[in-house]
């Protein structure tokens, strides 16, 4: 599985962005998908995840109520809608895919990582 993330950019405090992650491979619909982010000098942190069929979603406390993860298996794409962005959301966002994810918040559960897309929120 190859993952290509897009949609990042520079926005102001309170703005919205939608990240997309296009996946190659016929087995996309069998993978759990997610997003992690890494700010300069910090650890790579969990943001959100979604089960293979979209039936379950998971969010970091810091983004609950502001971010929404979704997927379209017919398009091999997962999305992260980010509303009410804050400067502390500034980071490189990575799309991930995992075949047997039992702990969605753990980065070690994911087999595949995209190249990352930069999100910068100015105050």
Jmol script that loads the backbone (N, CA, C; Angstrom):
load data "model"
ATOM      1  N   UNK A   1       0.841  -1.189   0.000  1.00  0.00           N
ATOM      2  CA  UNK A   1       0.000   0.000   0.000  1.00  0.00           C
ATOM      3  C   UNK A   1       0.879   1.242   0.000  1.00  0.00           C
ATOM      4  N   UNK A   2       0.601   2.137  -0.935  1.00  0.00           N
ATOM      5  CA  UNK A   2       1.293   3.433  -0.959  1.00  0.00           C
ATOM      6  C   UNK A   2       0.278   4.522  -0.643  1.00  0.00           C
ATOM      7  N   UNK A   3       0.714   5.480   0.171  1.00  0.00           N
ATOM      8  CA  UNK A   3      -0.182   6.523   0.641  1.00  0.00           C
ATOM      9  C   UNK A   3       0.332   7.888   0.205  1.00  0.00           C
ATOM     10  N   UNK A   4      -0.549   8.705  -0.319  1.00  0.00           N
ATOM     11  CA  UNK A   4      -0.193  10.048  -0.779  1.00  0.00           C
ATOM     12  C   UNK A   4      -1.126  11.049  -0.121  1.00  0.00           C
ATOM     13  N   UNK A   5      -0.576  11.815   0.819  1.00  0.00           N
ATOM     14  CA  UNK A   5      -1.357  12.814   1.537  1.00  0.00           C
ATOM     15  C   UNK A   5      -1.291  14.155   0.834  1.00  0.00           C
ATOM     16  N   UNK A   6      -2.371  14.908   0.920  1.00  0.00           N
ATOM     17  CA  UNK A   6      -2.409  16.246   0.325  1.00  0.00           C
ATOM     18  C   UNK A   6      -3.404  17.107   1.098  1.00  0.00           C
ATOM     19  N   UNK A   7      -3.385  18.414   0.785  1.00  0.00           N
ATOM     20  CA  UNK A   7      -4.367  19.309   1.378  1.00  0.00           C
ATOM     21  C   UNK A   7      -3.846  20.216   2.465  1.00  0.00           C
ATOM     22  N   UNK A   8      -2.580  20.053   2.828  1.00  0.00           N
ATOM     23  CA  UNK A   8      -2.025  20.921   3.853  1.00  0.00           C
ATOM     24  C   UNK A   8      -1.838  22.339   3.332  1.00  0.00           C
ATOM     25  N   UNK A   9      -1.484  23.228   4.236  1.00  0.00           N
ATOM     26  CA  UNK A   9      -1.263  24.611   3.831  1.00  0.00           C
ATOM     27  C   UNK A   9      -1.110  25.527   5.014  1.00  0.00           C
ATOM     28  N   UNK A  10      -1.071  26.815   4.712  1.00  0.00           N
ATOM     29  CA  UNK A  10      -0.952  27.856   5.731  1.00  0.00           C
ATOM     30  C   UNK A  10      -2.307  28.531   5.877  1.00  0.00           C
ATOM     31  N   UNK A  11      -2.854  28.504   7.099  1.00  0.00           N
ATOM     32  CA  UNK A  11      -4.155  29.117   7.359  1.00  0.00           C
ATOM     33  C   UNK A  11      -4.080  29.918   8.650  1.00  0.00           C
ATOM     34  N   UNK A  12      -5.108  30.719   8.867  1.00  0.00           N
ATOM     35  CA  UNK A  12      -5.162  31.506  10.099  1.00  0.00           C
ATOM     36  C   UNK A  12      -5.916  30.748  11.198  1.00  0.00           C
ATOM     37  N   UNK A  13      -5.671  31.172  12.399  1.00  0.00           N
ATOM     38  CA  UNK A  13      -6.369  30.656  13.576  1.00  0.00           C
ATOM     39  C   UNK A  13      -7.881  30.676  13.329  1.00  0.00           C
ATOM     40  N   UNK A  14      -8.533  29.515  13.564  1.00  0.00           N
ATOM     41  CA  UNK A  14      -9.972  29.422  13.386  1.00  0.00           C
ATOM     42  C   UNK A  14     -10.424  28.933  12.026  1.00  0.00           C
ATOM     43  N   UNK A  15      -9.511  28.812  11.100  1.00  0.00           N
ATOM     44  CA  UNK A  15      -9.849  28.377   9.744  1.00  0.00           C
ATOM     45  C   UNK A  15     -10.029  26.862   9.688  1.00  0.00           C
ATOM     46  N   UNK A  16     -10.374  26.389   8.495  1.00  0.00           N
ATOM     47  CA  UNK A  16     -10.576  24.959   8.248  1.00  0.00           C
ATOM     48  C   UNK A  16      -9.681  24.486   7.104  1.00  0.00           C
ATOM     49  N   UNK A  17      -9.360  23.214   7.154  1.00  0.00           N
ATOM     50  CA  UNK A  17      -8.639  22.543   6.073  1.00  0.00           C
ATOM     51  C   UNK A  17      -9.167  21.122   5.982  1.00  0.00           C
ATOM     52  N   UNK A  18      -9.076  20.546   4.798  1.00  0.00           N
ATOM     53  CA  UNK A  18      -9.387  19.135   4.654  1.00  0.00           C
ATOM     54  C   UNK A  18      -8.184  18.432   4.036  1.00  0.00           C
ATOM     55  N   UNK A  19      -7.653  17.478   4.767  1.00  0.00           N
ATOM     56  CA  UNK A  19      -6.576  16.651   4.263  1.00  0.00           C
ATOM     57  C   UNK A  19      -7.168  15.426   3.578  1.00  0.00           C
ATOM     58  N   UNK A  20      -6.490  15.000   2.525  1.00  0.00           N
ATOM     59  CA  UNK A  20      -6.875  13.784   1.816  1.00  0.00           C
ATOM     60  C   UNK A  20      -5.683  12.846   1.772  1.00  0.00           C
ATOM     61  N   UNK A  21      -5.979  11.571   1.738  1.00  0.00           N
ATOM     62  CA  UNK A  21      -4.924  10.567   1.612  1.00  0.00           C
ATOM     63  C   UNK A  21      -5.411   9.524   0.614  1.00  0.00           C
ATOM     64  N   UNK A  22      -4.752   9.490  -0.532  1.00  0.00           N
ATOM     65  CA  UNK A  22      -5.086   8.523  -1.564  1.00  0.00           C
ATOM     66  C   UNK A  22      -4.188   7.310  -1.422  1.00  0.00           C
ATOM     67  N   UNK A  23      -4.797   6.141  -1.424  1.00  0.00           N
ATOM     68  CA  UNK A  23      -4.056   4.905  -1.239  1.00  0.00           C
ATOM     69  C   UNK A  23      -4.092   4.074  -2.511  1.00  0.00           C
ATOM     70  N   UNK A  24      -2.983   3.440  -2.793  1.00  0.00           N
ATOM     71  CA  UNK A  24      -2.932   2.509  -3.907  1.00  0.00           C
ATOM     72  C   UNK A  24      -3.183   1.109  -3.371  1.00  0.00           C
ATOM     73  N   UNK A  25      -3.533   0.218  -4.238  1.00  0.00           N
ATOM     74  CA  UNK A  25      -3.696  -1.171  -3.816  1.00  0.00           C
ATOM     75  C   UNK A  25      -5.143  -1.583  -3.647  1.00  0.00           C
ATOM     76  N   UNK A  26      -5.409  -2.808  -4.010  1.00  0.00           N
ATOM     77  CA  UNK A  26      -6.781  -3.303  -3.978  1.00  0.00           C
ATOM     78  C   UNK A  26      -7.253  -3.634  -2.589  1.00  0.00           C
ATOM     79  N   UNK A  27      -6.320  -3.712  -1.637  1.00  0.00           N
ATOM     80  CA  UNK A  27      -6.694  -4.118  -0.291  1.00  0.00           C
ATOM     81  C   UNK A  27      -6.997  -2.940   0.626  1.00  0.00           C
ATOM     82  N   UNK A  28      -7.098  -1.739   0.066  1.00  0.00           N
ATOM     83  CA  UNK A  28      -7.335  -0.539   0.883  1.00  0.00           C
ATOM     84  C   UNK A  28      -8.506  -0.723   1.822  1.00  0.00           C
ATOM     85  N   UNK A  29      -9.596  -1.283   1.289  1.00  0.00           N
ATOM     86  CA  UNK A  29     -10.809  -1.341   2.093  1.00  0.00           C
ATOM     87  C   UNK A  29     -10.689  -2.294   3.273  1.00  0.00           C
ATOM     88  N   UNK A  30      -9.653  -3.084   3.330  1.00  0.00           N
ATOM     89  CA  UNK A  30      -9.468  -3.986   4.450  1.00  0.00           C
ATOM     90  C   UNK A  30      -8.586  -3.387   5.544  1.00  0.00           C
ATOM     91  N   UNK A  31      -8.036  -2.188   5.318  1.00  0.00           N
ATOM     92  CA  UNK A  31      -7.118  -1.564   6.257  1.00  0.00           C
ATOM     93  C   UNK A  31      -7.812  -0.525   7.139  1.00  0.00           C
ATOM     94  N   UNK A  32      -7.419  -0.506   8.395  1.00  0.00           N
ATOM     95  CA  UNK A  32      -7.724   0.646   9.225  1.00  0.00           C
ATOM     96  C   UNK A  32      -6.824   1.792   8.768  1.00  0.00           C
ATOM     97  N   UNK A  33      -7.340   3.002   8.846  1.00  0.00           N
ATOM     98  CA  UNK A  33      -6.589   4.175   8.400  1.00  0.00           C
ATOM     99  C   UNK A  33      -6.534   5.199   9.521  1.00  0.00           C
ATOM    100  N   UNK A  34      -5.546   6.060   9.440  1.00  0.00           N
ATOM    101  CA  UNK A  34      -5.443   7.065  10.488  1.00  0.00           C
ATOM    102  C   UNK A  34      -4.557   8.224  10.090  1.00  0.00           C
ATOM    103  N   UNK A  35      -4.462   9.153  11.013  1.00  0.00           N
ATOM    104  CA  UNK A  35      -3.597  10.324  10.862  1.00  0.00           C
ATOM    105  C   UNK A  35      -2.795  10.515  12.152  1.00  0.00           C
ATOM    106  N   UNK A  36      -1.521  10.793  11.974  1.00  0.00           N
ATOM    107  CA  UNK A  36      -0.649  11.203  13.057  1.00  0.00           C
ATOM    108  C   UNK A  36      -0.061  12.550  12.674  1.00  0.00           C
ATOM    109  N   UNK A  37       0.489  13.233  13.651  1.00  0.00           N
ATOM    110  CA  UNK A  37       1.140  14.506  13.346  1.00  0.00           C
ATOM    111  C   UNK A  37       2.380  14.672  14.195  1.00  0.00           C
ATOM    112  N   UNK A  38       3.296  15.462  13.652  1.00  0.00           N
ATOM    113  CA  UNK A  38       4.544  15.714  14.372  1.00  0.00           C
ATOM    114  C   UNK A  38       4.912  17.179  14.232  1.00  0.00           C
ATOM    115  N   UNK A  39       4.967  17.853  15.361  1.00  0.00           N
ATOM    116  CA  UNK A  39       5.415  19.234  15.405  1.00  0.00           C
ATOM    117  C   UNK A  39       6.926  19.258  15.612  1.00  0.00           C
ATOM    118  N   UNK A  40       7.594  20.337  15.251  1.00  0.00           N
ATOM    119  CA  UNK A  40       9.051  20.420  15.408  1.00  0.00           C
ATOM    120  C   UNK A  40       9.476  20.154  16.841  1.00  0.00           C
ATOM    121  N   UNK A  41      10.419  19.252  17.001  1.00  0.00           N
ATOM    122  CA  UNK A  41      10.962  18.952  18.322  1.00  0.00           C
ATOM    123  C   UNK A  41      10.065  18.110  19.204  1.00  0.00           C
ATOM    124  N   UNK A  42       8.977  17.599  18.639  1.00  0.00           N
ATOM    125  CA  UNK A  42       8.042  16.804  19.443  1.00  0.00           C
ATOM    126  C   UNK A  42       7.888  15.403  18.877  1.00  0.00           C
ATOM    127  N   UNK A  43       7.245  14.567  19.691  1.00  0.00           N
ATOM    128  CA  UNK A  43       6.965  13.205  19.263  1.00  0.00           C
ATOM    129  C   UNK A  43       5.879  13.187  18.187  1.00  0.00           C
ATOM    130  N   UNK A  44       5.827  12.088  17.469  1.00  0.00           N
ATOM    131  CA  UNK A  44       4.764  11.898  16.489  1.00  0.00           C
ATOM    132  C   UNK A  44       3.523  11.405  17.245  1.00  0.00           C
ATOM    133  N   UNK A  45       2.468  12.173  17.181  1.00  0.00           N
ATOM    134  CA  UNK A  45       1.286  11.911  18.004  1.00  0.00           C
ATOM    135  C   UNK A  45       0.091  11.461  17.183  1.00  0.00           C
ATOM    136  N   UNK A  46      -0.714  10.642  17.799  1.00  0.00           N
ATOM    137  CA  UNK A  46      -1.968  10.191  17.207  1.00  0.00           C
ATOM    138  C   UNK A  46      -2.937  11.355  17.075  1.00  0.00           C
ATOM    139  N   UNK A  47      -3.661  11.385  15.953  1.00  0.00           N
ATOM    140  CA  UNK A  47      -4.689  12.405  15.743  1.00  0.00           C
ATOM    141  C   UNK A  47      -6.065  11.763  15.625  1.00  0.00           C
ATOM    142  N   UNK A  48      -6.213  10.833  14.679  1.00  0.00           N
ATOM    143  CA  UNK A  48      -7.511  10.213  14.451  1.00  0.00           C
ATOM    144  C   UNK A  48      -7.318   8.900  13.696  1.00  0.00           C
ATOM    145  N   UNK A  49      -8.298   8.013  13.824  1.00  0.00           N
ATOM    146  CA  UNK A  49      -8.264   6.748  13.104  1.00  0.00           C
ATOM    147  C   UNK A  49      -9.678   6.317  12.775  1.00  0.00           C
ATOM    148  N   UNK A  50      -9.777   5.448  11.769  1.00  0.00           N
ATOM    149  CA  UNK A  50     -11.078   4.952  11.336  1.00  0.00           C
ATOM    150  C   UNK A  50     -10.929   3.488  10.959  1.00  0.00           C
ATOM    151  N   UNK A  51     -11.912   2.683  11.328  1.00  0.00           N
ATOM    152  CA  UNK A  51     -11.861   1.260  11.033  1.00  0.00           C
ATOM    153  C   UNK A  51     -12.049   1.001   9.546  1.00  0.00           C
ATOM    154  N   UNK A  52     -11.838  -0.245   9.145  1.00  0.00           N
ATOM    155  CA  UNK A  52     -11.844  -0.585   7.725  1.00  0.00           C
ATOM    156  C   UNK A  52     -13.155  -0.239   7.039  1.00  0.00           C
ATOM    157  N   UNK A  53     -14.246  -0.349   7.758  1.00  0.00           N
ATOM    158  CA  UNK A  53     -15.552  -0.089   7.143  1.00  0.00           C
ATOM    159  C   UNK A  53     -16.143   1.256   7.549  1.00  0.00           C
ATOM    160  N   UNK A  54     -15.354   2.039   8.279  1.00  0.00           N
ATOM    161  CA  UNK A  54     -15.835   3.344   8.716  1.00  0.00           C
ATOM    162  C   UNK A  54     -16.773   3.309   9.903  1.00  0.00           C
ATOM    163  N   UNK A  55     -16.976   2.139  10.454  1.00  0.00           N
ATOM    164  CA  UNK A  55     -17.935   2.002  11.533  1.00  0.00           C
ATOM    165  C   UNK A  55     -17.460   2.527  12.872  1.00  0.00           C
ATOM    166  N   UNK A  56     -16.150   2.624  13.026  1.00  0.00           N
ATOM    167  CA  UNK A  56     -15.587   3.118  14.286  1.00  0.00           C
ATOM    168  C   UNK A  56     -14.564   4.207  13.994  1.00  0.00           C
ATOM    169  N   UNK A  57     -14.622   5.245  14.789  1.00  0.00           N
ATOM    170  CA  UNK A  57     -13.644   6.327  14.668  1.00  0.00           C
ATOM    171  C   UNK A  57     -13.059   6.634  16.040  1.00  0.00           C
ATOM    172  N   UNK A  58     -11.855   7.159  16.034  1.00  0.00           N
ATOM    173  CA  UNK A  58     -11.127   7.442  17.255  1.00  0.00           C
ATOM    174  C   UNK A  58     -10.422   8.783  17.086  1.00  0.00           C
ATOM    175  N   UNK A  59     -10.373   9.540  18.184  1.00  0.00           N
ATOM    176  CA  UNK A  59      -9.759  10.863  18.124  1.00  0.00           C
ATOM    177  C   UNK A  59      -8.910  11.129  19.358  1.00  0.00           C
ATOM    178  N   UNK A  60      -7.858  11.880  19.139  1.00  0.00           N
ATOM    179  CA  UNK A  60      -7.106  12.413  20.271  1.00  0.00           C
ATOM    180  C   UNK A  60      -7.979  13.444  20.980  1.00  0.00           C
ATOM    181  N   UNK A  61      -7.815  13.537  22.284  1.00  0.00           N
ATOM    182  CA  UNK A  61      -8.627  14.498  23.043  1.00  0.00           C
ATOM    183  C   UNK A  61      -8.457  15.916  22.522  1.00  0.00           C
ATOM    184  N   UNK A  62      -7.273  16.223  22.065  1.00  0.00           N
ATOM    185  CA  UNK A  62      -6.974  17.589  21.635  1.00  0.00           C
ATOM    186  C   UNK A  62      -7.723  18.010  20.372  1.00  0.00           C
ATOM    187  N   UNK A  63      -8.271  17.043  19.629  1.00  0.00           N
ATOM    188  CA  UNK A  63      -8.951  17.378  18.369  1.00  0.00           C
ATOM    189  C   UNK A  63     -10.428  17.000  18.375  1.00  0.00           C
ATOM    190  N   UNK A  64     -10.879  16.333  19.419  1.00  0.00           N
ATOM    191  CA  UNK A  64     -12.286  15.928  19.488  1.00  0.00           C
ATOM    192  C   UNK A  64     -13.200  17.128  19.355  1.00  0.00           C
ATOM    193  N   UNK A  65     -14.223  16.970  18.520  1.00  0.00           N
ATOM    194  CA  UNK A  65     -15.178  18.050  18.317  1.00  0.00           C
ATOM    195  C   UNK A  65     -14.752  19.038  17.247  1.00  0.00           C
ATOM    196  N   UNK A  66     -13.490  18.969  16.814  1.00  0.00           N
ATOM    197  CA  UNK A  66     -12.994  19.891  15.779  1.00  0.00           C
ATOM    198  C   UNK A  66     -12.611  19.162  14.493  1.00  0.00           C
ATOM    199  N   UNK A  67     -12.084  17.951  14.630  1.00  0.00           N
ATOM    200  CA  UNK A  67     -11.634  17.170  13.478  1.00  0.00           C
ATOM    201  C   UNK A  67     -12.590  16.005  13.241  1.00  0.00           C
ATOM    202  N   UNK A  68     -12.728  15.640  11.963  1.00  0.00           N
ATOM    203  CA  UNK A  68     -13.556  14.495  11.601  1.00  0.00           C
ATOM    204  C   UNK A  68     -12.819  13.662  10.562  1.00  0.00           C
ATOM    205  N   UNK A  69     -12.683  12.367  10.849  1.00  0.00           N
ATOM    206  CA  UNK A  69     -12.057  11.457   9.902  1.00  0.00           C
ATOM    207  C   UNK A  69     -13.152  10.683   9.183  1.00  0.00           C
ATOM    208  N   UNK A  70     -12.947  10.459   7.888  1.00  0.00           N
ATOM    209  CA  UNK A  70     -13.905   9.700   7.095  1.00  0.00           C
ATOM    210  C   UNK A  70     -13.151   8.993   5.979  1.00  0.00           C
ATOM    211  N   UNK A  71     -13.846   8.074   5.316  1.00  0.00           N
ATOM    212  CA  UNK A  71     -13.198   7.356   4.229  1.00  0.00           C
ATOM    213  C   UNK A  71     -14.208   7.031   3.140  1.00  0.00           C
ATOM    214  N   UNK A  72     -13.689   6.931   1.934  1.00  0.00           N
ATOM    215  CA  UNK A  72     -14.481   6.485   0.784  1.00  0.00           C
ATOM    216  C   UNK A  72     -13.730   5.314   0.166  1.00  0.00           C
ATOM    217  N   UNK A  73     -14.154   4.119   0.490  1.00  0.00           N
ATOM    218  CA  UNK A  73     -13.443   2.939   0.002  1.00  0.00           C
ATOM    219  C   UNK A  73     -13.502   2.821  -1.515  1.00  0.00           C
ATOM    220  N   UNK A  74     -14.567   3.316  -2.107  1.00  0.00           N
ATOM    221  CA  UNK A  74     -14.685   3.259  -3.570  1.00  0.00           C
ATOM    222  C   UNK A  74     -13.620   4.122  -4.249  1.00  0.00           C
ATOM    223  N   UNK A  75     -13.128   5.125  -3.524  1.00  0.00           N
ATOM    224  CA  UNK A  75     -12.100   6.018  -4.073  1.00  0.00           C
ATOM    225  C   UNK A  75     -10.739   5.777  -3.441  1.00  0.00           C
ATOM    226  N   UNK A  76     -10.642   4.775  -2.584  1.00  0.00           N
ATOM    227  CA  UNK A  76      -9.371   4.494  -1.895  1.00  0.00           C
ATOM    228  C   UNK A  76      -8.820   5.738  -1.205  1.00  0.00           C
ATOM    229  N   UNK A  77      -9.691   6.463  -0.556  1.00  0.00           N
ATOM    230  CA  UNK A  77      -9.288   7.745   0.028  1.00  0.00           C
ATOM    231  C   UNK A  77      -9.812   7.891   1.450  1.00  0.00           C
ATOM    232  N   UNK A  78      -8.985   8.456   2.291  1.00  0.00           N
ATOM    233  CA  UNK A  78      -9.389   8.819   3.648  1.00  0.00           C
ATOM    234  C   UNK A  78      -9.205  10.325   3.800  1.00  0.00           C
ATOM    235  N   UNK A  79     -10.069  10.931   4.578  1.00  0.00           N
ATOM    236  CA  UNK A  79     -10.061  12.385   4.745  1.00  0.00           C
ATOM    237  C   UNK A  79      -9.921  12.761   6.213  1.00  0.00           C
ATOM    238  N   UNK A  80      -9.395  13.941   6.426  1.00  0.00           N
ATOM    239  CA  UNK A  80      -9.400  14.524   7.767  1.00  0.00           C
ATOM    240  C   UNK A  80      -9.889  15.961   7.625  1.00  0.00           C
ATOM    241  N   UNK A  81     -11.127  16.187   8.027  1.00  0.00           N
ATOM    242  CA  UNK A  81     -11.686  17.528   8.027  1.00  0.00           C
ATOM    243  C   UNK A  81     -11.295  18.204   9.331  1.00  0.00           C
ATOM    244  N   UNK A  82     -10.608  19.316   9.227  1.00  0.00           N
ATOM    245  CA  UNK A  82     -10.099  20.020  10.398  1.00  0.00           C
ATOM    246  C   UNK A  82     -10.745  21.400  10.473  1.00  0.00           C
ATOM    247  N   UNK A  83     -11.536  21.602  11.501  1.00  0.00           N
ATOM    248  CA  UNK A  83     -12.205  22.883  11.715  1.00  0.00           C
ATOM    249  C   UNK A  83     -11.638  23.566  12.958  1.00  0.00           C
ATOM    250  N   UNK A  84     -11.899  24.847  13.060  1.00  0.00           N
ATOM    251  CA  UNK A  84     -11.464  25.624  14.226  1.00  0.00           C
ATOM    252  C   UNK A  84      -9.988  25.381  14.533  1.00  0.00           C
ATOM    253  N   UNK A  85      -9.181  25.473  13.527  1.00  0.00           N
ATOM    254  CA  UNK A  85      -7.749  25.194  13.693  1.00  0.00           C
ATOM    255  C   UNK A  85      -7.100  26.189  14.636  1.00  0.00           C
ATOM    256  N   UNK A  86      -6.119  25.689  15.373  1.00  0.00           N
ATOM    257  CA  UNK A  86      -5.383  26.484  16.350  1.00  0.00           C
ATOM    258  C   UNK A  86      -3.897  26.441  16.015  1.00  0.00           C
ATOM    259  N   UNK A  87      -3.148  27.406  16.474  1.00  0.00           N
ATOM    260  CA  UNK A  87      -1.698  27.376  16.217  1.00  0.00           C
ATOM    261  C   UNK A  87      -1.037  26.084  16.700  1.00  0.00           C
ATOM    262  N   UNK A  88      -1.560  25.497  17.773  1.00  0.00           N
ATOM    263  CA  UNK A  88      -0.967  24.261  18.282  1.00  0.00           C
ATOM    264  C   UNK A  88      -1.264  23.053  17.399  1.00  0.00           C
ATOM    265  N   UNK A  89      -2.084  23.220  16.382  1.00  0.00           N
ATOM    266  CA  UNK A  89      -2.304  22.150  15.409  1.00  0.00           C
ATOM    267  C   UNK A  89      -1.211  22.138  14.335  1.00  0.00           C
ATOM    268  N   UNK A  90      -0.346  23.124  14.355  1.00  0.00           N
ATOM    269  CA  UNK A  90       0.741  23.189  13.379  1.00  0.00           C
ATOM    270  C   UNK A  90       1.642  21.980  13.493  1.00  0.00           C
ATOM    271  N   UNK A  91       1.812  21.262  12.384  1.00  0.00           N
ATOM    272  CA  UNK A  91       2.608  20.039  12.380  1.00  0.00           C
ATOM    273  C   UNK A  91       2.639  19.480  10.962  1.00  0.00           C
ATOM    274  N   UNK A  92       3.472  18.480  10.791  1.00  0.00           N
ATOM    275  CA  UNK A  92       3.400  17.657   9.586  1.00  0.00           C
ATOM    276  C   UNK A  92       2.422  16.523   9.888  1.00  0.00           C
ATOM    277  N   UNK A  93       1.446  16.351   9.018  1.00  0.00           N
ATOM    278  CA  UNK A  93       0.420  15.336   9.208  1.00  0.00           C
ATOM    279  C   UNK A  93       0.706  14.141   8.302  1.00  0.00           C
ATOM    280  N   UNK A  94       0.683  12.957   8.915  1.00  0.00           N
ATOM    281  CA  UNK A  94       0.989  11.721   8.212  1.00  0.00           C
ATOM    282  C   UNK A  94      -0.244  10.838   8.153  1.00  0.00           C
ATOM    283  N   UNK A  95      -0.492  10.315   6.970  1.00  0.00           N
ATOM    284  CA  UNK A  95      -1.542   9.331   6.771  1.00  0.00           C
ATOM    285  C   UNK A  95      -0.949   7.942   7.008  1.00  0.00           C
ATOM    286  N   UNK A  96      -1.716   7.067   7.662  1.00  0.00           N
ATOM    287  CA  UNK A  96      -1.222   5.731   7.966  1.00  0.00           C
ATOM    288  C   UNK A  96      -2.273   4.679   7.642  1.00  0.00           C
ATOM    289  N   UNK A  97      -1.792   3.468   7.412  1.00  0.00           N
ATOM    290  CA  UNK A  97      -2.685   2.335   7.146  1.00  0.00           C
ATOM    291  C   UNK A  97      -2.171   1.116   7.894  1.00  0.00           C
ATOM    292  N   UNK A  98      -3.105   0.345   8.428  1.00  0.00           N
ATOM    293  CA  UNK A  98      -2.724  -0.842   9.170  1.00  0.00           C
ATOM    294  C   UNK A  98      -3.651  -2.003   8.883  1.00  0.00           C
ATOM    295  N   UNK A  99      -3.057  -3.191   8.798  1.00  0.00           N
ATOM    296  CA  UNK A  99      -3.843  -4.369   8.444  1.00  0.00           C
ATOM    297  C   UNK A  99      -4.505  -5.035   9.641  1.00  0.00           C
ATOM    298  N   UNK A 100      -3.924  -4.919  10.798  1.00  0.00           N
ATOM    299  CA  UNK A 100      -4.478  -5.616  11.970  1.00  0.00           C
ATOM    300  C   UNK A 100      -4.330  -4.712  13.186  1.00  0.00           C
ATOM    301  N   UNK A 101      -5.070  -3.636  13.151  1.00  0.00           N
ATOM    302  CA  UNK A 101      -4.954  -2.621  14.195  1.00  0.00           C
ATOM    303  C   UNK A 101      -5.886  -2.933  15.355  1.00  0.00           C
ATOM    304  N   UNK A 102      -5.309  -3.147  16.512  1.00  0.00           N
ATOM    305  CA  UNK A 102      -6.112  -3.387  17.709  1.00  0.00           C
ATOM    306  C   UNK A 102      -6.061  -2.208  18.679  1.00  0.00           C
ATOM    307  N   UNK A 103      -5.023  -1.401  18.539  1.00  0.00           N
ATOM    308  CA  UNK A 103      -4.884  -0.194  19.357  1.00  0.00           C
ATOM    309  C   UNK A 103      -4.704   0.983  18.395  1.00  0.00           C
ATOM    310  N   UNK A 104      -5.771   1.602  17.958  1.00  0.00           N
ATOM    311  CA  UNK A 104      -5.690   2.612  16.905  1.00  0.00           C
ATOM    312  C   UNK A 104      -4.815   3.812  17.229  1.00  0.00           C
ATOM    313  N   UNK A 105      -4.603   4.065  18.525  1.00  0.00           N
ATOM    314  CA  UNK A 105      -3.829   5.239  18.902  1.00  0.00           C
ATOM    315  C   UNK A 105      -2.324   5.003  18.870  1.00  0.00           C
ATOM    316  N   UNK A 106      -1.917   3.769  18.664  1.00  0.00           N
ATOM    317  CA  UNK A 106      -0.488   3.445  18.701  1.00  0.00           C
ATOM    318  C   UNK A 106       0.121   3.486  17.313  1.00  0.00           C
ATOM    319  N   UNK A 107       1.177   4.254  17.150  1.00  0.00           N
ATOM    320  CA  UNK A 107       1.813   4.363  15.837  1.00  0.00           C
ATOM    321  C   UNK A 107       2.434   3.037  15.399  1.00  0.00           C
ATOM    322  N   UNK A 108       2.736   2.173  16.347  1.00  0.00           N
ATOM    323  CA  UNK A 108       3.382   0.896  16.033  1.00  0.00           C
ATOM    324  C   UNK A 108       2.425  -0.097  15.391  1.00  0.00           C
ATOM    325  N   UNK A 109       1.149   0.220  15.391  1.00  0.00           N
ATOM    326  CA  UNK A 109       0.140  -0.669  14.819  1.00  0.00           C
ATOM    327  C   UNK A 109       0.013  -0.526  13.313  1.00  0.00           C
ATOM    328  N   UNK A 110       0.617   0.506  12.746  1.00  0.00           N
ATOM    329  CA  UNK A 110       0.391   0.822  11.345  1.00  0.00           C
ATOM    330  C   UNK A 110       1.585   0.396  10.496  1.00  0.00           C
ATOM    331  N   UNK A 111       1.280  -0.321   9.419  1.00  0.00           N
ATOM    332  CA  UNK A 111       2.312  -0.877   8.562  1.00  0.00           C
ATOM    333  C   UNK A 111       2.832   0.124   7.539  1.00  0.00           C
ATOM    334  N   UNK A 112       1.962   1.078   7.162  1.00  0.00           N
ATOM    335  CA  UNK A 112       2.299   1.959   6.052  1.00  0.00           C
ATOM    336  C   UNK A 112       2.103   3.417   6.452  1.00  0.00           C
ATOM    337  N   UNK A 113       3.044   4.255   5.989  1.00  0.00           N
ATOM    338  CA  UNK A 113       3.016   5.686   6.281  1.00  0.00           C
ATOM    339  C   UNK A 113       3.172   6.462   4.992  1.00  0.00           C
ATOM    340  N   UNK A 114       2.397   7.532   4.874  1.00  0.00           N
ATOM    341  CA  UNK A 114       2.569   8.442   3.758  1.00  0.00           C
ATOM    342  C   UNK A 114       3.707   9.406   4.022  1.00  0.00           C
ATOM    343  N   UNK A 115       3.933  10.315   3.078  1.00  0.00           N
ATOM    344  CA  UNK A 115       5.094  11.199   3.158  1.00  0.00           C
ATOM    345  C   UNK A 115       4.861  12.421   4.036  1.00  0.00           C
ATOM    346  N   UNK A 116       3.650  12.692   4.403  1.00  0.00           N
ATOM    347  CA  UNK A 116       3.357  13.838   5.260  1.00  0.00           C
ATOM    348  C   UNK A 116       2.988  15.084   4.481  1.00  0.00           C
ATOM    349  N   UNK A 117       2.120  15.881   5.086  1.00  0.00           N
ATOM    350  CA  UNK A 117       1.737  17.164   4.500  1.00  0.00           C
ATOM    351  C   UNK A 117       1.762  18.208   5.617  1.00  0.00           C
ATOM    352  N   UNK A 118       2.339  19.365   5.320  1.00  0.00           N
ATOM    353  CA  UNK A 118       2.524  20.395   6.340  1.00  0.00           C
ATOM    354  C   UNK A 118       1.248  21.198   6.546  1.00  0.00           C
ATOM    355  N   UNK A 119       0.875  21.354   7.790  1.00  0.00           N
ATOM    356  CA  UNK A 119      -0.225  22.240   8.178  1.00  0.00           C
ATOM    357  C   UNK A 119       0.344  23.294   9.111  1.00  0.00           C
ATOM    358  N   UNK A 120       0.159  24.542   8.749  1.00  0.00           N
ATOM    359  CA  UNK A 120       0.639  25.650   9.567  1.00  0.00           C
ATOM    360  C   UNK A 120      -0.528  26.583   9.862  1.00  0.00           C
ATOM    361  N   UNK A 121      -0.743  26.831  11.151  1.00  0.00           N
ATOM    362  CA  UNK A 121      -1.830  27.704  11.585  1.00  0.00           C
ATOM    363  C   UNK A 121      -1.215  28.922  12.250  1.00  0.00           C
ATOM    364  N   UNK A 122      -1.467  30.077  11.674  1.00  0.00           N
ATOM    365  CA  UNK A 122      -0.897  31.313  12.223  1.00  0.00           C
ATOM    366  C   UNK A 122      -1.884  31.970  13.180  1.00  0.00           C
ATOM    367  N   UNK A 123      -1.342  32.631  14.181  1.00  0.00           N
ATOM    368  CA  UNK A 123      -2.193  33.282  15.186  1.00  0.00           C
ATOM    369  C   UNK A 123      -2.502  34.720  14.792  1.00  0.00           C
TER     370      UNK A 123
END
end "model"
wireframe off; spacefill off
backbone 0.3
color backbone group
